[in-house]
Amino acid sequence: MTISTRAPQTAPSEPQKRSVMLVFAGLLIAMLLASLDQTIFSTALPTIVGELNGVDHMLWVTTAYVLAATIVLPIYGKLGDLIGRKWLFVTAIAIFLAGSVIGGLAQNMPELITGRAVQGLGGGGLMILAQAIIADVVPARERGRYNGVMGGVFALSSVAGPLLGGFFTETIGWRWAFWMNLPLGILAIASAVVCIRLPHRVV
């Protein structure tokens, strides 16, 4: 008779599962914030540039966001490894919200493009840090399931974003494409501050 010497695998406790789910909920809100913003503008942009008389600068509204987000991606990744990800994640959300305020108050195309660029500086961090935080708190064998749900956020945004963009431009005004980010962002910051508990890093 052979006796197995392999230690039994211990399942995560209920408090641990609840903690991970709270962290994950906060990350999903932040990712929804960034992904919705992008898809809303695909519908609202023609109306925005028409009102601000900026057809010649239309492409820069999108390019400014993408360019800024691309530039800061490696910076957020490196800083997250050096100083920790929780407060860097909160900072990225705050920068994104600052860009939303600038865009919501914009009276001309340069101001709108500036707001989108500032949003990109924060949005780039939301994406990469959310993925990194999941890797910190979820065992490797379970990450596929969580990443699948994150992918569902982008699928939801691809449907809901254009509908919201059309609704805003036809009813309460395109500036709500920016203002709607504020309650979502504040909720995401609160969730991150309260729920995210990451291991301390030794530099």
Secondary structure in CASP SS format (residue, H / E / C, confidence):
PFRMAT SS
TARGET T0000
AUTHOR 0000-0000-0000
METHOD secondary structure of the structure
MODEL  1
M C 1.00
T C 1.00
I C 1.00
S C 1.00
T C 1.00
R C 1.00
A C 1.00
P C 1.00
Q C 1.00
T C 1.00
A C 1.00
P C 1.00
S C 1.00
E H 1.00
P H 1.00
Q H 1.00
K H 1.00
R H 1.00
S H 1.00
V H 1.00
M H 1.00
L H 1.00
V H 1.00
F H 1.00
A H 1.00
G H 1.00
L H 1.00
L H 1.00
I H 1.00
A H 1.00
M H 1.00
L H 1.00
L H 1.00
A H 1.00
S H 1.00
L H 1.00
D H 1.00
Q H 1.00
T H 1.00
I H 1.00
F H 1.00
S H 1.00
T H 1.00
A H 1.00
L H 1.00
P H 1.00
T H 1.00
I H 1.00
V H 1.00
G H 1.00
E H 1.00
L C 1.00
N C 1.00
G C 1.00
V H 1.00
D H 1.00
H H 1.00
M H 1.00
L H 1.00
W H 1.00
V H 1.00
T H 1.00
T H 1.00
A H 1.00
Y H 1.00
V H 1.00
L H 1.00
A H 1.00
A H 1.00
T H 1.00
I H 1.00
V H 1.00
L H 1.00
P H 1.00
I H 1.00
Y H 1.00
G H 1.00
K H 1.00
L H 1.00
G H 1.00
D H 1.00
L H 1.00
I H 1.00
G C 1.00
R C 1.00
K H 1.00
W H 1.00
L H 1.00
F H 1.00
V H 1.00
T H 1.00
A H 1.00
I H 1.00
A H 1.00
I H 1.00
F H 1.00
L H 1.00
A H 1.00
G H 1.00
S H 1.00
V H 1.00
I H 1.00
G H 1.00
G H 1.00
L C 1.00
A C 1.00
Q C 1.00
N C 1.00
M H 1.00
P H 1.00
E H 1.00
L H 1.00
I H 1.00
T H 1.00
G H 1.00
R H 1.00
A H 1.00
V H 1.00
Q H 1.00
G H 1.00
L H 1.00
G H 1.00
G H 1.00
G H 1.00
G H 1.00
L H 1.00
M H 1.00
I H 1.00
L H 1.00
A H 1.00
Q H 1.00
A H 1.00
I H 1.00
I H 1.00
A H 1.00
D H 1.00
V H 1.00
V C 1.00
P C 1.00
A H 1.00
R H 1.00
E H 1.00
R H 1.00
G H 1.00
R H 1.00
Y H 1.00
N H 1.00
G H 1.00
V H 1.00
M H 1.00
G H 1.00
G H 1.00
V H 1.00
F H 1.00
A H 1.00
L H 1.00
S H 1.00
S H 1.00
V H 1.00
A H 1.00
G H 1.00
P H 1.00
L H 1.00
L H 1.00
G H 1.00
G H 1.00
F H 1.00
F H 1.00
T H 1.00
E H 1.00
T C 1.00
I C 1.00
G C 1.00
W C 1.00
R C 1.00
W H 1.00
A H 1.00
F H 1.00
W H 1.00
M C 1.00
N H 1.00
L H 1.00
P H 1.00
L H 1.00
G H 1.00
I H 1.00
L H 1.00
A H 1.00
I H 1.00
A H 1.00
S H 1.00
A H 1.00
V H 1.00
V H 1.00
C H 1.00
I C 1.00
R C 1.00
L C 1.00
P C 1.00
H C 1.00
R C 1.00
V C 1.00
V C 1.00
END
